Amino acid sequence: MKNERCDIVIVGAGAVGCAIAYLLSKAGLQVTILEQDSIGSGSSAHATGLFTLLGSDFSDGPSFEMALASHSICKTMVPALEHETSIETLFQHKQAIRLALDQEDKDMIQSMGTWQSRYLPIRWLSATQCHQMEPRITKKVIGGMLEPDALQIDSYRLTLALAKASEQNGATIKFRRATKIKHHKKKVTGIEVPNGEIECESIILATGSWSNLFSDQIKYPIFVEPLKGERLILKMNGKPLPLFLGSPKGGHIITRKDGLWSIGSTGGRDDDDQSGKPSSAINYSPSEEARLDLLQRAVMVMPCLENAQVVQQLAGSRPATPDRKPLIGSIPTWEGLYLATGHTARGVHLSFITAKMIHDFILGSGNQQLFNYEAFSPARFNASRKLDYLEDSPIFEG
C-alpha cells in the first residue's frame, strides 16, 4: 500500500464509526474508515438495536437529553438511509411497556418515572391495562410504565447501510489494522497501517471495547472496559407482540420486523453484574448458563415462550466506562485526536447523536448544542488515575 491522504481517519467500522463517517463524508470531508475485522463485527453485530428511553441506562440531565436527541435523529435518518442504499434495516416503531413483576420493580420504575415524565409523556398502567395490551404477559405482573414511542432496528443491517451510504458519499473503507498514530508534538499527522501510512488532519477512535489498547501509545488512559452480553433469537408460533416489552429483572422481549423474537440481554439488566473484566479474561463464546438464564427470565414474563425454538445465540462485548456514560470528544493535550466509545449497551441507540457531536467538534455547529456535550468529555476522568479493572492491563506495564 502506498502512502495516502485524507481529511479524517475513523478507526472502527461499527455503528458508531460508520455513523460518524456518514455525517462527515456527507459534509464533504475525505474520510477513511480503518477496520481490522469486518463491518459491524464487534458490538454492532450482536446488539438488539432497541431505542427505548425508560430504564436505568440513562440518568437525568445530559445523559437523557443525549438519548432523546439520538432517538429523534434516528426517526428521520433511517428512512433516508434506506432510500439512499436500498438496504432494509427492519426498522419499526411501537409502544413499549416497562413491566413491574413485584413491588421492588414497581418502586424502581415509578421512582425513575418521576423525572423521566419531564421529558416524555409516559404513564403508569395497571395490571389489567397491561394485560389488555398484551394478554400473554404473566398474571404476576402488577403494572407497568407505558412509553408511547420506542424504536427497534436490525443493528447489523443499520451498520451496513451507514457504511454503504458513507462510500456513496466518497468515504473509503480499508480492512487494515491501525498500528500507530503519527503526530508532531501531539498534533495528529497521520496513522500507520501494515505496509503504509495514511496522512490526515484528525483521527477518531471508535474502537469500542478495544479502545484502551491505544492508551499506552498516546500516554493517556482511556477508561473503557469490556462488558460481555448475550441474547437469544427465538422462533415462535403465534401473533407478534404489538409492543416492546421490558422489565428490570427480565430484560427485553421484542418481536422483530422479520417475525423472529429477541430476548435478553445479559450484562444489560438492572440486576446484572456490571463490574466488567479485562478483555483477556472474557470468554466471548455463547454459554449454556446464559442461554438457560435468558430463557427462564423470558418465560417468567411471558410463559408462552417456553414453547419457542432457539434459532440463534449471540455473544459479544460492550464498551463500558466507570460511570457508564460514553467518552465523546477530544483527548486532552492532543490536537486532532478524538474518542467516540464507551456506549455500553446503547451504542446503536447513541450512534446518531455521537456522529452529530463529532461533526460539531470538527466542523463547528451551526446550531446551538443540543445539550451539554462536555458531560461526555474524556477529560472528566483524572488522567493519572488507574482504575482497578485496568491496573493489570498491558497498557500500564512499567
C-alpha positions, 0 to 999 in steps of 0.5 A, spaced: 500 500 500 502 506 498 502 512 502 495 516 502 491 522 504 485 524 507 481 529 511 479 524 517 481 517 519 475 513 523 478 507 526 472 502 527 467 500 522 461 499 527 455 503 528 458 508 531 464 509 526 460 508 520 455 513 523 460 518 524 463 517 517 456 518 514 455 525 517 462 527 515 463 524 508 456 527 507 459 534 509 464 533 504 470 531 508 475 525 505 474 520 510 477 513 511 474 508 515 480 503 518 477 496 520 481 490 522 475 485 522 469 486 518 463 491 518 459 491 524 463 485 527 464 487 534 458 490 538 454 492 532 453 485 530 450 482 536 446 488 539 438 488 539 438 495 536 432 497 541 431 505 542 427 505 548 428 511 553 425 508 560 430 504 564 436 505 568 441 506 562 440 513 562 440 518 568 437 525 568 440 531 565 445 530 559 445 523 559 437 523 557 437 529 553 443 525 549 438 519 548 432 523 546 436 527 541 439 520 538 432 517 538 429 523 534 435 523 529 434 516 528 426 517 526 428 521 520 435 518 518 433 511 517 428 512 512 433 516 508 438 511 509 434 506 506 432 510 500 439 512 499 442 504 499 436 500 498 438 496 504 432 494 509 434 495 516 427 492 519 426 498 522 419 499 526 416 503 531 411 501 537 409 502 544 413 499 549 411 497 556 416 497 562 413 491 566 413 491 574 413 483 576 413 485 584 413 491 588 421 492 588 420 493 580 414 497 581 418 502 586 424 502 581 420 504 575 415 509 578 421 512 582 425 513 575 418 515 572 418 521 576 423 525 572 423 521 566 415 524 565 419 531 564 421 529 558 416 524 555 409 523 556 409 516 559 404 513 564 403 508 569 398 502 567 395 497 571 395 490 571 389 489 567 391 495 562 397 491 561 394 485 560 389 488 555 395 490 551 398 484 551 394 478 554 400 473 554 404 477 559 404 473 566 398 474 571 404 476 576 405 482 573 402 488 577 403 494 572 407 497 568 410 504 565 407 505 558 412 509 553 408 511 547 414 511 542 420 506 542 424 504 536 427 497 534 432 496 528 436 490 525 443 493 528 447 489 523 443 491 517 443 499 520 451 498 520 451 496 513 447 501 510 451 507 514 457 504 511 454 503 504 451 510 504 458 513 507 462 510 500 456 513 496 458 519 499 466 518 497 468 515 504 473 509 503 473 503 507 480 499 508 480 492 512 487 494 515 489 494 522 491 501 525 498 500 528 500 507 530 498 514 530 503 519 527 503 526 530 508 532 531 508 534 538 501 531 539 498 534 533 495 528 529 499 527 522 497 521 520 496 513 522 500 507 520 497 501 517 501 494 515 505 496 509 503 504 509 501 510 512 495 514 511 496 522 512 490 526 515 488 532 519 484 528 525 483 521 527 477 518 531 477 512 535 471 508 535 474 502 537 469 500 542 471 495 547 478 495 544 479 502 545 484 502 551 489 498 547 491 505 544 492 508 551 499 506 552 501 509 545 498 516 546 500 516 554 493 517 556 488 512 559 482 511 556 477 508 561 473 503 557 472 496 559 469 490 556 462 488 558 460 481 555 452 480 553 448 475 550 441 474 547 437 469 544 433 469 537 427 465 538 422 462 533 415 462 535 408 460 533 403 465 534 401 473 533 407 478 534 407 482 540 404 489 538 409 492 543 416 492 546 416 489 552 421 490 558 422 489 565 428 490 570 429 483 572 427 480 565 430 484 560 427 485 553 422 481 549 421 484 542 418 481 536 422 483 530 420 486 523 422 479 520 417 475 525 423 472 529 423 474 537 429 477 541 430 476 548 435 478 553 440 481 554 445 479 559 450 484 562 444 489 560 439 488 566 438 492 572 440 486 576 446 484 572 453 484 574 456 490 571 463 490 574 466 488 567 473 484 566 479 485 562 478 483 555 483 477 556 479 474 561 472 474 557 470 468 554 466 471 548 463 464 546 455 463 547 454 459 554 449 454 556 448 458 563 446 464 559 442 461 554 438 457 560 438 464 564 435 468 558 430 463 557 427 462 564 427 470 565 423 470 558 418 465 560 417 468 567 414 474 563 411 471 558 410 463 559 408 462 552 415 462 550 417 456 553 414 453 547 419 457 542 425 454 538 432 457 539 434 459 532 440 463 534 445 465 540 449 471 540 455 473 544 459 479 544 462 485 548 460 492 550 464 498 551 463 500 558 466 506 562 466 507 570 460 511 570 457 508 564 456 514 560 460 514 553 467 518 552 465 523 546 470 528 544 477 530 544 483 527 548 486 532 552 493 535 550 492 532 543 490 536 537 486 532 532 485 526 536 478 524 538 474 518 542 467 516 540 466 509 545 464 507 551 456 506 549 455 500 553 449 497 551 446 503 547 451 504 542 446 503 536 441 507 540 447 513 541 450 512 534 446 518 531 447 523 536 455 521 537 456 522 529 452 529 530 457 531 536 463 529 532 461 533 526 460 539 531 467 538 534 470 538 527 466 542 523 463 547 528 455 547 529 451 551 526 446 550 531 446 551 538 448 544 542 443 540 543 445 539 550 451 539 554 456 535 550 462 536 555 458 531 560 461 526 555 468 529 555 474 524 556 477 529 560 472 528 566 476 522 568 483 524 572 488 522 567 493 519 572 488 515 575 488 507 574 482 504 575 482 497 578 479 493 572 485 496 568 491 496 573 493 489 570 492 491 563 498 491 558 497 498 557 500 500 564 506 495 564 512 499 567 
